[in-house]
Amino acid sequence: MAQGFQGIEHSYEQRGEAGHHRRENRQVFAVSLPEIGQLYQSEQWAGLKTLVMVIRVRNLGNKVTRQITFYLSSLAADAAHIGRAIRRHWGIENQLHWVLDVTFAEDNSRIRNLNGPENFSLLRRMAISLLNQETSTKPSLRQKMKRASMNTNYLLEVLAVTLPH
């Protein structure tokens, strides 16, 4: 049990995973809001039910890293459920960053001035969303992107996925 939670009723889950030459151990602590006590300006926290702490310990070769992250949640204090939700969120987030880097070479972008980086980041995410929604063909995202750049009719099909039918 983590030091900060001694004497406070909480939900707890511990899970370990191994893959990609690393091991990760995650501890999830979920504390119901009434266990914490009155919050400052509690009226601004409508719907808040749970404070969550996640401790991640990663072993990669002989290097060990430890990260502690806190979350606020409107879910009930169920560490297993919240832990799975957090893991799914980061899985989706990591997949998106991989697609942005591999398909769009975002890390190599030389756009650095004013609002350019944010604007192009938004455009890349919109392109991913549109290309994923277009289901008339099953090629990879990269192939769909290339086809849309060379075929105006296909580009219009991709853009049309957002229109009501």
DRENSEDO-169363 format. One line per field, with one value per residue: residue number from 0; residue in three letters; x, y, z of N, C-alpha, C, O in turn. Coordinates in nm, 4 decimals, decimal comma, padded with zeros to 6 digits. Layout:
N
k <- [NUM ...]
r <- [ALA ...]
npx <- [X ...]
npy <- [Y ...]
npz <- [Z ...]
capx <- [X ...]
capy <- [Y ...]
capz <- [Z ...]
cpx <- [X ...]
cpy <- [Y ...]
cpz <- [Z ...]
opx <- [X ...]
opy <- [Y ...]
opz <- [Z ...]
***
This chain:
165
k <- [0 1 2 3 4 5 6 7 8 9 10 11 12 13 14 15 16 17 18 19 20 21 22 23 24 25 26 27 28 29 30 31 32 33 34 35 36 37 38 39 40 41 42 43 44 45 46 47 48 49 50 51 52 53 54 55 56 57 58 59 60 61 62 63 64 65 66 67 68 69 70 71 72 73 74 75 76 77 78 79 80 81 82 83 84 85 86 87 88 89 90 91 92 93 94 95 96 97 98 99 100 101 102 103 104 105 106 107 108 109 110 111 112 113 114 115 116 117 118 119 120 121 122 123 124 125 126 127 128 129 130 131 132 133 134 135 136 137 138 139 140 141 142 143 144 145 146 147 148 149 150 151 152 153 154 155 156 157 158 159 160 161 162 163 164]
r <- [MET ALA GLN GLY PHE GLN GLY ILE GLU HIS SER TYR GLU GLN ARG GLY GLU ALA GLY HIS HIS ARG ARG GLU ASN ARG GLN VAL PHE ALA VAL SER LEU PRO GLU ILE GLY GLN LEU TYR GLN SER GLU GLN TRP ALA GLY LEU LYS THR LEU VAL MET VAL ILE ARG VAL ARG ASN LEU GLY ASN LYS VAL THR ARG GLN ILE THR PHE TYR LEU SER SER LEU ALA ALA ASP ALA ALA HIS ILE GLY ARG ALA ILE ARG ARG HIS TRP GLY ILE GLU ASN GLN LEU HIS TRP VAL LEU ASP VAL THR PHE ALA GLU ASP ASN SER ARG ILE ARG ASN LEU ASN GLY PRO GLU ASN PHE SER LEU LEU ARG ARG MET ALA ILE SER LEU LEU ASN GLN GLU THR SER THR LYS PRO SER LEU ARG GLN LYS MET LYS ARG ALA SER MET ASN THR ASN TYR LEU LEU GLU VAL LEU ALA VAL THR LEU PRO HIS]
npx <- [00,0850 00,0540 00,2239 00,0812 -00,1816 -00,2429 -00,4667 -00,6803 -00,9693 -00,9611 -00,9581 -00,7666 -00,5366 -00,2983 -00,0865 00,1125 00,3128 00,4838 00,6944 00,8355 01,1037 01,0921 00,9737 00,6831 00,5352 00,2323 00,0636 -00,2506 -00,4359 -00,7428 -00,9394 -01,2322 -01,4118 -01,5464 -01,3808 -01,1575 -01,2248 -01,3486 -01,3258 -01,1477 -01,3366 -01,5509 -01,7815 -01,7007 -01,6189 -01,8031 -01,9498 -01,7186 -01,5819 -01,3744 -01,0332 -00,7362 -00,4361 -00,1573 00,1114 00,3887 00,6369 00,9056 01,1144 01,3793 01,6095 01,8922 01,7993 01,5860 01,2800 01,0598 00,7355 00,4891 00,1516 -00,1341 -00,4905 -00,8123 -01,1464 -01,4760 -01,5774 -01,6730 -01,4920 -01,3132 -01,0428 -00,9489 -01,1208 -01,0843 -00,8087 -00,7924 -00,9285 -00,7558 -00,5300 -00,6293 -00,6784 -00,4144 -00,3084 -00,4475 -00,3646 -00,0841 -00,0805 -00,1832 00,0217 00,2269 00,1310 00,1197 00,3927 00,5130 00,3541 00,3068 00,5461 00,5820 00,7617 00,9809 00,9075 00,9573 00,8204 00,7916 00,7229 00,5186 00,1757 00,1901 00,2914 00,0855 -00,1418 -00,0833 -00,0597 -00,3221 -00,4434 -00,3212 -00,4246 -00,6951 -00,6874 -00,6087 -00,8350 -01,0383 -00,9404 -00,9451 -01,2190 -01,3146 -01,4224 -01,4458 -01,2381 -00,9633 -00,6894 -00,3683 -00,3258 -00,1290 -00,1298 -00,3900 -00,3669 -00,1770 -00,3167 -00,5333 -00,3946 -00,3299 -00,5590 -00,8316 -01,1066 -01,1153 -01,0156 -01,2295 -01,4199 -01,3119 -01,3265 -01,6018 -01,6984 -01,7666 -01,9988 -02,3569 -02,5638]
npy <- [-00,1184 00,2215 00,4928 00,7398 00,6586 00,5235 00,4305 00,5388 00,4501 00,2719 00,1699 -00,0803 -00,1895 -00,4017 -00,4539 -00,6270 -00,6115 -00,7403 -00,6866 -00,5931 -00,5880 -00,4889 -00,4505 -00,3691 -00,2483 -00,1664 00,0165 00,0932 00,3235 00,4126 00,6568 00,7352 01,0403 01,1332 01,0180 01,1730 01,4256 01,7641 01,9621 02,2476 02,5112 02,3422 02,3445 02,3941 02,1546 01,9802 01,6645 01,5265 01,2360 01,0684 01,0379 00,9482 00,7616 00,6596 00,4452 00,3802 00,1507 00,0947 -00,1384 -00,1441 -00,3155 -00,2567 -00,0273 00,1511 00,3121 00,5305 00,6487 00,8686 00,9388 01,1461 01,1440 01,2873 01,1853 01,1093 00,8679 00,5792 00,4758 00,2469 00,0711 -00,1247 -00,0988 00,1758 00,1732 00,0094 00,1771 00,3994 00,2764 00,1952 00,4481 00,5529 00,3645 00,4174 00,6812 00,6470 00,4916 00,6732 00,8678 00,7138 00,6626 00,9263 00,9872 00,7828 00,7636 01,0312 01,1521 01,3317 01,4000 01,4844 01,7217 02,0514 02,2718 02,5454 02,8022 03,0556 02,9891 02,7680 02,4952 02,3969 02,4255 02,2558 02,0138 01,9744 01,9510 01,7136 01,5263 01,5468 01,4494 01,1820 01,0926 01,1250 00,9552 00,7105 00,6812 00,6456 00,3753 00,2287 00,0997 -00,1160 -00,0573 00,0365 00,3194 00,4906 00,4170 00,4917 00,7670 00,8334 00,7578 00,9371 01,1721 01,1527 01,1023 01,2717 01,2114 01,0069 01,1499 01,3261 01,1381 01,0634 01,3085 01,3327 01,1600 01,2899 01,4168 01,4309 01,1512]
npz <- [00,0000 -00,0804 00,0759 00,1046 00,1174 00,3463 00,5926 00,4588 00,2930 -00,0084 -00,3558 -00,5210 -00,7666 -00,9162 -01,1876 -01,4208 -01,7150 -01,9996 -02,2762 -02,5945 -02,5136 -02,2556 -01,9177 -01,7392 -01,4492 -01,3081 -01,0643 -00,9468 -00,7711 -00,6413 -00,5017 -00,3399 -00,3482 -00,1052 00,0884 00,0893 00,1755 00,2127 -00,0787 -00,1992 -00,3243 -00,4129 -00,5690 -00,8239 -00,9149 -01,0346 -01,0742 -01,0177 -00,8832 -00,8060 -00,7075 -00,8598 -00,8526 -01,0314 -01,0365 -01,2184 -01,2944 -01,4909 -01,6497 -01,8554 -02,0030 -01,8159 -01,7056 -01,4934 -01,4597 -01,2854 -01,2554 -01,1435 -01,1692 -01,1548 -01,1651 -01,2205 -01,1849 -01,3076 -01,2736 -01,0742 -00,7793 -00,8744 -00,9101 -01,0929 -01,3168 -01,3855 -01,4285 -01,6587 -01,8390 -01,8505 -01,9591 -02,2111 -02,3220 -02,3415 -02,5138 -02,7508 -02,7891 -02,8165 -03,0495 -03,2348 -03,2350 -03,3396 -03,5985 -03,6933 -03,6953 -03,8556 -04,0948 -04,1682 -04,1161 -03,9025 -03,6973 -03,8404 -03,9471 -04,0662 -04,0056 -03,8105 -03,7332 -03,5803 -03,5825 -03,7366 -03,6705 -03,4965 -03,6603 -03,8815 -03,7462 -03,6621 -03,9163 -04,0079 -03,8247 -03,8854 -04,1484 -04,1011 -03,9623 -04,1595 -04,3654 -04,2315 -04,1931 -04,4471 -04,6146 -04,8502 -04,9721 -04,8719 -04,8314 -04,6804 -04,4580 -04,5577 -04,8289 -04,8998 -04,8611 -05,0562 -05,2869 -05,2732 -05,3183 -05,5842 -05,7273 -05,8020 -05,7878 -05,5955 -05,3787 -05,3395 -05,2600 -05,0119 -04,8733 -04,8727 -04,6788 -04,4480 -04,4963 -04,4559 -04,5337]
capx <- [00,0000 00,1346 00,2249 -00,0209 -00,3159 -00,2610 -00,5785 -00,7866 -01,0267 -00,9368 -00,9552 -00,6279 -00,5066 -00,1599 -00,0780 00,2431 00,3160 00,6169 00,6953 00,9287 01,2260 01,0765 00,8704 00,6198 00,4460 00,1453 -00,0226 -00,3561 -00,5071 -00,8588 -00,9971 -01,3599 -01,4015 -01,5786 -01,2681 -01,0546 -01,2723 -01,3989 -01,2335 -01,1547 -01,4296 -01,6052 -01,8865 -01,6361 -01,5803 -01,9268 -01,9321 -01,5957 -01,6096 -01,2598 -00,8941 -00,6641 -00,2910 -00,0980 00,2566 00,4436 00,7795 00,9463 01,2495 01,4246 01,7494 01,9330 01,7482 01,4557 01,2176 00,9400 00,6533 00,3644 00,0579 -00,2625 -00,6050 -00,9421 -01,2406 -01,6178 -01,6119 -01,6680 -01,3558 -01,2833 -00,9074 -00,9338 -01,1935 -01,0171 -00,6784 -00,8126 -00,9637 -00,6327 -00,4444 -00,6879 -00,6545 -00,2746 -00,2884 -00,4976 -00,2757 00,0440 -00,1029 -00,1964 00,1543 00,3036 00,0805 00,1649 00,5361 00,5485 00,2832 00,3177 00,6814 00,5604 00,8825 01,0763 00,8502 01,0386 00,7275 00,8227 00,6889 00,3859 00,0733 00,2094 00,2949 -00,0477 -00,2336 -00,0539 -00,0918 -00,4670 -00,4733 -00,2798 -00,5217 -00,8185 -00,6622 -00,6144 -00,9746 -01,1113 -00,8926 -00,9936 -01,3639 -01,3422 -01,4101 -01,4744 -01,1222 -00,8978 -00,5428 -00,3139 -00,3454 -00,0315 -00,1766 -00,5069 -00,3175 -00,1135 -00,4228 -00,6079 -00,3118 -00,3169 -00,6887 -00,9251 -01,2347 -01,0999 -01,0043 -01,3664 -01,4842 -01,2594 -01,3857 -01,7474 -01,7375 -01,8182 -02,1290 -02,4706 -02,6089]
capy <- [00,0000 00,3441 00,5694 00,8431 00,6040 00,4508 00,4790 00,5882 00,3409 00,2921 00,0539 -00,0991 -00,2960 -00,4070 -00,5322 -00,6253 -00,6481 -00,7508 -00,6820 -00,4978 -00,5879 -00,4140 -00,4927 -00,2552 -00,2802 -00,0520 00,0121 00,1933 00,3517 00,4981 00,7000 00,8043 01,1780 01,1514 00,9734 01,2779 01,5409 01,8778 02,0260 02,3928 02,5506 02,2144 02,3660 02,3934 02,0173 01,9051 01,5327 01,4618 01,1301 00,9865 01,0770 00,8276 00,7702 00,5456 00,4355 00,2937 00,1200 00,0302 -00,1931 -00,1603 -00,3546 -00,2304 00,1046 00,1477 00,4439 00,5311 00,7652 00,8759 01,0248 01,1619 01,1691 01,3166 01,1062 01,1080 00,7267 00,5282 00,4407 00,1072 00,0798 -00,2119 -00,0370 00,3006 00,1352 -00,0345 00,2949 00,4776 00,1994 00,2063 00,5842 00,5677 00,2795 00,4940 00,7973 00,6007 00,4483 00,7945 00,9285 00,6280 00,6901 01,0604 00,9870 00,6926 00,7956 01,1731 01,1972 01,4535 01,4356 01,5472 01,8453 02,1724 02,3821 02,5856 02,9425 03,1045 02,8868 02,6611 02,3589 02,3570 02,4148 02,1343 01,9005 01,9572 01,9007 01,5729 01,4469 01,5439 01,3586 01,0456 01,0629 01,1090 00,8352 00,5935 00,6701 00,6040 00,2295 00,1612 00,0165 -00,1613 -00,0437 00,1051 00,4643 00,5511 00,3945 00,5777 00,9037 00,8468 00,7510 01,0639 01,2792 01,1351 01,0760 01,3718 01,1478 00,9386 01,2563 01,3720 01,0319 01,0749 01,4284 01,3153 01,0773 01,3743 01,4707 01,3434 01,0730]
capz <- [00,0000 -00,0889 00,2004 00,1072 00,1284 00,4704 00,6726 00,3712 00,2153 -00,1509 -00,4440 -00,5638 -00,8624 -00,9637 -01,3109 -01,4861 -01,8566 -02,0581 -02,4220 -02,6564 -02,4326 -02,1304 -01,8228 -01,6732 -01,3393 -01,2791 -00,9469 -00,9581 -00,6473 -00,6653 -00,3744 -00,3522 -00,3016 00,0375 00,1712 00,0887 00,2507 00,1366 -00,1723 -00,2146 -00,4303 -00,4597 -00,6694 -00,9558 -00,9453 -01,0583 -01,1336 -00,9718 -00,7869 -00,7688 -00,7296 -00,9007 -00,8614 -01,1012 -01,0231 -01,3225 -01,2841 -01,6161 -01,6580 -01,9932 -01,9845 -01,6778 -01,6682 -01,4265 -01,4439 -01,2008 -01,2873 -01,0680 -01,2390 -01,0873 -01,2515 -01,1609 -01,2623 -01,2731 -01,2551 -00,9372 -00,7359 -00,9067 -00,9650 -01,2100 -01,4284 -01,4227 -01,4831 -01,7979 -01,9190 -01,8708 -02,0500 -02,3457 -02,3689 -02,3830 -02,6316 -02,8651 -02,8035 -02,8700 -03,1874 -03,3156 -03,2509 -03,4296 -03,7336 -03,7318 -03,7235 -03,9649 -04,2185 -04,2013 -04,0799 -03,8250 -03,6222 -03,9320 -04,0008 -04,0486 -03,9800 -03,6734 -03,7064 -03,5431 -03,5598 -03,8346 -03,6153 -03,4472 -03,7745 -03,9576 -03,6607 -03,6736 -04,0505 -04,0139 -03,7486 -03,9662 -04,2606 -04,0483 -03,9330 -04,2861 -04,4343 -04,1571 -04,2106 -04,5853 -04,6069 -04,9770 -05,0014 -04,7497 -04,8254 -04,5635 -04,4524 -04,6491 -04,9656 -04,9208 -04,8712 -05,1874 -05,3880 -05,2684 -05,3758 -05,7293 -05,7893 -05,7496 -05,7542 -05,4671 -05,2786 -05,3120 -05,1805 -04,8756 -04,8124 -04,8635 -04,5644 -04,3414 -04,5352 -04,4233 -04,6506]
cpx <- [00,0889 00,1191 00,1088 -00,1616 -00,3359 -00,3743 -00,6918 -00,8382 -01,0098 -00,9449 -00,8135 -00,6204 -00,3596 -00,1570 00,0611 00,2303 00,4604 00,6026 00,7919 01,0530 01,2135 00,9662 00,8128 00,5254 00,3653 00,0628 -00,1230 -00,4283 -00,6214 -00,9251 -01,1252 -01,3505 -01,4403 -01,4661 -01,1617 -01,0954 -01,3153 -01,2901 -01,2528 -01,2409 -01,4934 -01,7147 -01,8276 -01,5957 -01,7027 -01,8971 -01,8073 -01,6292 -01,4845 -01,1272 -00,8173 -00,5142 -00,2415 00,0535 00,3039 00,5937 00,8149 01,0911 01,2800 01,5744 01,7873 01,8881 01,6071 01,4043 01,0910 00,8651 00,5252 00,2755 -00,0731 -00,3699 -00,7243 -01,0460 -01,3838 -01,6673 -01,6077 -01,5257 -01,3305 -01,1497 -00,8906 -00,9985 -01,1221 -00,8798 -00,6888 -00,8458 -00,8409 -00,5429 -00,4964 -00,6609 -00,5116 -00,2410 -00,3313 -00,4049 -00,1421 00,0313 -00,1127 -00,0604 00,2417 00,2616 00,1279 00,3129 00,5698 00,4839 00,3057 00,4555 00,6753 00,6852 00,9864 01,0258 00,9383 00,9499 00,7425 00,7727 00,5422 00,2898 00,0888 00,2116 00,1582 -00,1452 -00,2088 -00,0802 -00,2415 -00,5050 -00,4338 -00,3793 -00,6553 -00,8029 -00,6693 -00,7587 -01,0545 -01,0696 -00,9384 -01,1439 -01,4022 -01,3163 -01,4397 -01,3588 -01,0504 -00,7458 -00,4990 -00,3434 -00,2529 -00,0777 -00,2993 -00,4643 -00,2571 -00,2183 -00,5017 -00,5278 -00,3034 -00,4499 -00,7927 -01,0589 -01,2269 -01,0872 -01,1427 -01,4439 -01,4406 -01,3219 -01,5354 -01,7907 -01,7954 -01,9566 -02,2414 -02,5208 -02,7537]
cpy <- [00,1238 00,4245 00,6673 00,7908 00,5213 00,5141 00,5368 00,4704 00,3710 00,1593 00,0440 -00,2099 -00,2861 -00,4982 -00,5186 -00,6682 -00,6555 -00,7503 -00,5769 -00,4786 -00,5038 -00,4786 -00,3677 -00,3070 -00,1542 -00,0798 00,1255 00,2020 00,4459 00,5284 00,7769 00,9424 01,1972 01,1074 01,0822 01,3959 01,6527 01,9376 02,1767 02,4236 02,4277 02,2306 02,3672 02,2530 01,9289 01,7722 01,4593 01,3593 01,0656 01,0558 00,9477 00,8568 00,6426 00,5537 00,3345 00,2755 00,0400 -00,0152 -00,2147 -00,1883 -00,3347 -00,0925 00,0902 00,2908 00,4278 00,6610 00,7573 00,9789 01,0288 01,1949 01,2060 01,2474 01,1243 00,9636 00,6900 00,4815 00,2917 00,1055 -00,0055 -00,1486 00,0894 00,2704 00,0893 00,0839 00,3806 00,4071 00,2078 00,3440 00,5991 00,4794 00,3515 00,6115 00,7563 00,5570 00,5698 00,8584 00,8459 00,6552 00,8270 01,0609 00,9024 00,7347 00,9396 01,2321 01,3268 01,4962 01,5060 01,6800 01,9657 02,2944 02,4223 02,7254 02,9622 02,9898 02,7667 02,5217 02,3102 02,3361 02,2854 02,0086 01,8704 01,9000 01,7530 01,4832 01,4376 01,4471 01,2131 01,0044 01,0378 00,9805 00,7082 00,5727 00,6234 00,4543 00,1574 00,0723 -00,0152 -00,1429 00,0292 00,2540 00,5354 00,5355 00,4795 00,7226 00,9277 00,8467 00,8821 01,1779 01,2700 01,1196 01,1687 01,3097 01,0753 01,0401 01,3076 01,2677 01,0412 01,1941 01,4139 01,2317 01,1602 01,4300 01,3753 01,2742 01,0935]
cpz <- [00,0000 00,0392 00,2098 00,1282 00,2547 00,5494 00,5904 00,2893 00,0661 -00,2255 -00,5007 -00,6673 -00,9011 -01,0847 -01,3690 -01,6303 -01,9020 -02,2092 -02,4712 -02,5697 -02,3052 -02,0464 -01,7600 -01,5668 -01,3082 -01,1551 -00,9625 -00,8247 -00,6816 -00,5309 -00,4029 -00,2885 -00,1547 00,1316 00,1860 00,1764 00,1572 00,0475 -00,1713 -00,3363 -00,4952 -00,5652 -00,8112 -00,9999 -00,9672 -01,1281 -01,0884 -00,8637 -00,7297 -00,7981 -00,7551 -00,9032 -00,9292 -01,0841 -01,1269 -01,2979 -01,4089 -01,6054 -01,8053 -01,9864 -01,8390 -01,6308 -01,6091 -01,4149 -01,3614 -01,2284 -01,2043 -01,1367 -01,1612 -01,1895 -01,1651 -01,2477 -01,2133 -01,2583 -01,1071 -00,9065 -00,7516 -00,9802 -01,0906 -01,3326 -01,4777 -01,4834 -01,6278 -01,8882 -01,9492 -01,9713 -02,1931 -02,4043 -02,4200 -02,5008 -02,7576 -02,8933 -02,8653 -03,0154 -03,2791 -03,3392 -03,3442 -03,5734 -03,7806 -03,7682 -03,8453 -04,0968 -04,2627 -04,1702 -03,9981 -03,7479 -03,7089 -03,9875 -03,9682 -04,0223 -03,8338 -03,6373 -03,6706 -03,5160 -03,6526 -03,7749 -03,5669 -03,5616 -03,8525 -03,8756 -03,6678 -03,8099 -04,0648 -03,9415 -03,8224 -04,0830 -04,2152 -04,0240 -04,0616 -04,3582 -04,3636 -04,1751 -04,3503 -04,5944 -04,7380 -05,0202 -04,8703 -04,7489 -04,6981 -04,5709 -04,5507 -04,7948 -04,9970 -04,9411 -05,0097 -05,2979 -05,3921 -05,3296 -05,5275 -05,8010 -05,7269 -05,7105 -05,6204 -05,3540 -05,2407 -05,2319 -05,0343 -04,8052 -04,7899 -04,7427 -04,4512 -04,3717 -04,4947 -04,5494 -04,6766]
opx <- [00,1880 00,0135 00,0445 -00,2528 -00,4385 -00,3773 -00,7918 -00,7609 -01,0403 -00,9394 -00,7483 -00,6894 -00,3046 -00,2169 00,1203 00,1464 00,5476 00,5082 00,8262 01,1018 01,3133 00,8794 00,8850 00,4458 00,4226 00,0004 -00,0854 -00,4758 -00,5990 -00,9619 -01,1257 -01,2867 -01,3722 -01,4583 -01,0856 -01,0120 -01,3174 -01,1776 -01,3625 -01,2187 -01,4899 -01,7381 -01,8999 -01,5440 -01,7049 -01,8271 -01,7917 -01,6961 -01,4868 -01,1115 -00,8316 -00,4709 -00,2786 00,1154 00,2642 00,6675 00,7616 01,1782 01,2140 01,6553 01,7229 01,9338 01,5204 01,4748 01,0240 00,9233 00,4614 00,3175 -00,1176 -00,3446 -00,7359 -01,0359 -01,4092 -01,7856 -01,5472 -01,4487 -01,3269 -01,1442 -00,8245 -00,9384 -01,1023 -00,8393 -00,6051 -00,7973 -00,8245 -00,4859 -00,4182 -00,6249 -00,4896 -00,1542 -00,2615 -00,3708 -00,0924 00,1210 -00,0569 -00,0298 00,3216 00,3468 00,1714 00,3533 00,6476 00,5514 00,3220 00,4788 00,7529 00,7116 01,0708 01,0948 00,9875 00,9989 00,7106 00,7795 00,4539 00,3195 00,0084 00,1394 00,1195 -00,2226 -00,3033 -00,1196 -00,2820 -00,5892 -00,5063 -00,4144 -00,7204 -00,8949 -00,7294 -00,7997 -01,1294 -01,1548 -00,9676 -01,1912 -01,5103 -01,2018 -01,4573 -01,3790 -01,0737 -00,6786 -00,5813 -00,3807 -00,2941 -00,0664 -00,3117 -00,5180 -00,2833 -00,2102 -00,5335 -00,5855 -00,2728 -00,4538 -00,8366 -01,1189 -01,3206 -01,1416 -01,1703 -01,5245 -01,5229 -01,3656 -01,5906 -01,9086 -01,8665 -02,0235 -02,2241 -02,5200 -02,8084]
opy <- [00,1295 00,4236 00,6760 00,8692 00,4545 00,6354 00,5805 00,3998 00,4811 00,0517 00,1454 -00,3113 -00,1771 -00,6057 -00,4107 -00,7518 -00,5861 -00,8080 -00,4833 -00,3667 -00,4537 -00,5499 -00,2722 -00,3978 -00,0478 -00,1851 00,2399 00,1016 00,5492 00,4376 00,8721 00,9580 01,2720 01,1563 01,0832 01,4579 01,6353 01,9608 02,2262 02,3657 02,4119 02,1384 02,3431 02,2349 01,8142 01,7690 01,3408 01,3909 01,0138 01,1232 00,8501 00,9623 00,5320 00,6560 00,2180 00,3729 -00,0688 00,0583 -00,2943 -00,0976 -00,3889 -00,0452 00,0254 00,3796 00,3247 00,7694 00,6523 01,0922 00,9271 01,2645 01,1615 01,2499 01,1505 00,9405 00,7598 00,4513 00,2184 00,1351 00,0373 -00,1449 00,1071 00,3355 00,1250 00,0913 00,4286 00,4714 00,2253 00,3564 00,6518 00,5141 00,3482 00,6380 00,8231 00,5819 00,5695 00,8989 00,9013 00,6694 00,8420 01,1287 00,9456 00,7407 00,9665 01,3503 01,4195 01,6157 01,5793 01,7439 01,9794 02,4072 02,3446 02,7637 02,8946 02,9023 02,6736 02,4349 02,1963 02,2404 02,2138 01,9062 01,7546 01,8105 01,6759 01,3762 01,3331 01,3711 01,1299 00,8943 00,9405 00,9059 00,6083 00,4591 00,5678 00,4103 00,0356 -00,0215 00,0509 -00,2094 00,0765 00,3070 00,6294 00,6289 00,5332 00,7926 01,0303 00,9259 00,9327 01,2705 01,3695 01,1233 01,1475 01,3504 01,0812 01,0194 01,3303 01,3031 01,0284 01,1830 01,4752 01,2325 01,1066 01,4838 01,2535 01,3321 01,0358]
opz <- [00,0728 00,1023 00,3143 00,1541 00,2677 00,5703 00,6475 00,2245 00,0201 -00,1658 -00,5254 -00,6567 -00,9165 -01,0849 -01,3663 -01,6639 -01,8496 -02,2633 -02,3990 -02,5541 -02,2534 -02,0967 -01,7311 -01,5909 -01,2847 -01,1420 -00,9881 -00,7716 -00,7448 -00,4564 -00,4809 -00,1843 -00,0845 00,2443 00,2827 00,2425 00,0354 00,0917 -00,1452 -00,4426 -00,6173 -00,6434 -00,9079 -01,1101 -00,9224 -01,2294 -01,1180 -00,7654 -00,6180 -00,9000 -00,6813 -00,9495 -00,8901 -01,1136 -01,1242 -01,2827 -01,4309 -01,5589 -01,8720 -01,9668 -01,7492 -01,5268 -01,6677 -01,3669 -01,3670 -01,2253 -01,1963 -01,1600 -01,1080 -01,2878 -01,0510 -01,3704 -01,0957 -01,2333 -01,0257 -00,9977 -00,6528 -01,0995 -01,1853 -01,4400 -01,5979 -01,5797 -01,7107 -02,0012 -02,0613 -02,0593 -02,2865 -02,5214 -02,5291 -02,5808 -02,8589 -03,0086 -02,9560 -03,0959 -03,3888 -03,4513 -03,4197 -03,6611 -03,8948 -03,8627 -03,9303 -04,1996 -04,3817 -04,1954 -04,0210 -03,7345 -03,6573 -04,0669 -03,8562 -04,0174 -03,7438 -03,5205 -03,7234 -03,4347 -03,6472 -03,8239 -03,5929 -03,5609 -03,8856 -03,9316 -03,6783 -03,8185 -04,1276 -03,9912 -03,8216 -04,1134 -04,2832 -04,0609 -04,0705 -04,4064 -04,4294 -04,1726 -04,3698 -04,5834 -04,7374 -05,0974 -04,7691 -04,6701 -04,6198 -04,6756 -04,6188 -04,8742 -05,1071 -05,0269 -05,0726 -05,3917 -05,4997 -05,3867 -05,5933 -05,9240 -05,6139 -05,6110 -05,5407 -05,2455 -05,1229 -05,1458 -04,9436 -04,6907 -04,6985 -04,7075 -04,3662 -04,2835 -04,4983 -04,6581 -04,7706]
***
